[in-house]
Amino acid sequence: MVELDSFQKDALKEIGSMGAGKASAALSDLVKRKVSLTTPEISLAKTSEIAGLIGGSQQLVVGSYSALEGDVSGRILLASPTKSAMYLVDLEAGKELGTTTNVDEAASEKLKIIGDTVSKCYLESLTEFLQMNVTRSPERIVSTFGESLADLILLGIEEEYALFVNTNFTIPDTEIQGKFIMLIAIDSIDKMIEAIKKQLG
């Protein structure tokens, strides 16, 4: 299994911080509320542990995710408990919190806009800093239990371990909470580390 030294972890955390910072600023603009972030956590963990990261196997969550392709393979995910996701839709639409009660077609379109904005910010940070060619697939919206969402996200990823960049976010004075998660496949980590060394000289 790949091992990361302190320099590599710090560099990857910096990339995660830049991505999360851009994502939170863009999300703040969309919902017209300040979004607060925690410092990104960097971990090499079993891919099976992602269900726990997004709220537990039996918690109902809404996820917006896309696949990373090119020089880096992985996933970018915005995941929230269902109530928080519905509140995000209301804020984006300028409605009173609690107006949206289910993930219908209109809510899905709003969530795609939110998810696309978050994913784009992460990708920009990754490509700008590392000077790597990375693209992403269209956003997918899924409302299900955490375990089922994890299974969908991991489709096509066969490695037992992956790199997780995990950032929690909240919107003060509301019950909104969620996570930005970037999952990097093991075979992409060496490429990222080499790119980091090249950029930092």
C-alpha positions, 0 to 999 in steps of 0.5 A, a space after each residue: 500500500 502507498 505510504 505518504 510522508 508529512 510533505 506529501 500529506 501537507 501538499 495534498 491537504 493544501 490542494 484539498 483546502 484550495 478546492 474546498 475553499 473555492 467550492 464553499 465560496 461558489 456554494 455561498 454565492 448560489 445559496 446566498 449564505 455563508 458556508 463554513 468549512 473544516 480543515 480537510 482530512 487526508 487519509 489512505 483508507 479502504 474504499 469500503 469505508 466511504 459509507 461511514 464517511 458520508 453518514 453511515 450505511 443506514 442514513 438517508 443521504 443525497 449525493 451529487 457526484 462525478 467521476 474524475 478521468 485523465 491523469 487522475 482517476 477518482 470521484 468528487 462527491 457532495 453528500 448531505 443528509 436528505 433534510 440538508 439537501 432539501 434545504 440547499 435546494 430551497 436556498 438556491 431557489 430563494 424559497 423558505 426552508 422546508 418548502 422542498 420535501 422530496 427529490 423530484 425532477 425540479 429538485 434534482 436539477 437544482 442539486 445538479 447545479 449545486 453539485 456541478 459547481 462544487 465539482 468544477 471548483 475542485 477540478 480547477 484547483 487540481 488542474 491549476 496547481 498540478 498542471 495535469 489533464 483531468 476531466 469529469 463526467 456529468 453530475 449524477 444525483 442519487 437519493 438513497 442510504 449511505 451504503 447504496 450511495 457508496 456502492 454506486 460511487 465505487 463502481 469501476 474502482 477495484 482497488 481496496 484502498 484509496 486516498 480520501 480528502 474529506 471536508 465537512 461544511 455547515 451553513 450557520 443558523 440553519 440545520 444544513 450540513 454535509 461533506 465535500 469528498 474527493 476520492 483518488 484512486 491509488 494508481 493516481 497518487 504517484 502521479 499527483 506526488 510527482 506533479 506536486 514535486 515538480 510545481 514546488 521545485 
